[in-house]
Amino acid sequence: MTDKSVKYKKANPGPVYAWPMGLWFSVFFAAPLLIIVVYSFLKRDVYGGVVREFSLKAYSQMFTPAYGMIFLRTLWIAVISTAVTIAIALPCGYAMAKSRHQTLLLILVIIPFLTNSLIRIFAWMTILGDNGMLNSILRGIHSVVHGKILHDGIPFVPHKFMFTQTAVILVSIYMYLPYAILPVFTAVDRFDFTLLEAARDLGSTKIKSMFLVLIPNIRSGIISALIFTFIPIFGSYTVPQMVGGKDSYMLGTLVVDQVQKVRNWPLASAFSVMITLLSMLAILWMLVSNKKEADLKKVSSKEDTNSTGTARIFAKSLAEGAAK
């Protein structure tokens, strides 16, 4: 070790710069999370709050049939919304990566982030409402068909778009679609498109080469898109509260109601701990998958280097033999 490296280590200000971030993380993330975990193991007070006595009642209440149905409904809505979002994000990310106007397309994807989420939800409420844009279009079609063509005079009945599971799924897809497009675009942009050409030269069709070559090589981006989409939808509160109904009551709404209305803080904390653990497991899955993919790339790059070196040695030996 040289004197310069020793001096650099002594003068390295990295730990000093890390202290403010570490303090911020401890105060505003780790400490509240620890409080939630502690509250989940306490007893509920009659007038709200908690009694400082250890109890597992909150976790036993989580497995009652009523809460189980809410969990399954939340899982169903989150899975359907995530699947549709990924299905839309894949062709969008591919088109953006192949386009000459990547900057413009990225700006168009990021623009929704510049608007408050409540404003976007209110915009969808005006579209899906009884007097919204969709029902206005249906009303116009109804007046033409039943008024001018059939002449039966049947009155128009607005279609129920709002306060349904369909509305929650549709708005959730719109809200979290940018979170899926960006990681998919990043992964596709790093992809070597000559592999697709090689697959087609070997007889594969375009669709088959997409599924057998492209999708496995952008797996890290797809996993990131899944996590960035599924976890927020699974714990969402605003969307089901504003556009959902009785058939779309989800865990996020349940947690808020347990805190504000029922005043059962331990049960709300137990559900929050469950959602947090699910999020942590998903993030660990993403990290492990990315690490495996990085290790595979390192191995393949070493093999390419070794094969190149072997080819050079073989070519050199042939040249020397020809010279003799």
Secondary structure, DSSP 8 states (H G I E B T S, - for coil): --HHHHHHHHH--HHHHHHHHHHHHIIIIIHHHHHHHHHHTEEE-TTSSEEEEE--HHHHHTTSHHHHHHHHHHHHHHHHHHHHHHHHHHHHHHHHHH-S-HHHHHHHHHGGGGS-HHHHHHHHHHHHSTTSHHHHHHHHHHIIIIIIIS-----------SSSHHHHHHHHHHHHHHHHHHHHHHHHHTS-THHHHHHHHTT--HHHHIIIIIHHHTHHHHHHHHHHHHHHHHT--HHHHHH--GGG--HHHHHHHHHHTS--HHHHHHHHHHHHHHHHHHHHHHHHHHHHHHHHHHHHHHHHHHHHHHHHHHHHHHHHHHH-
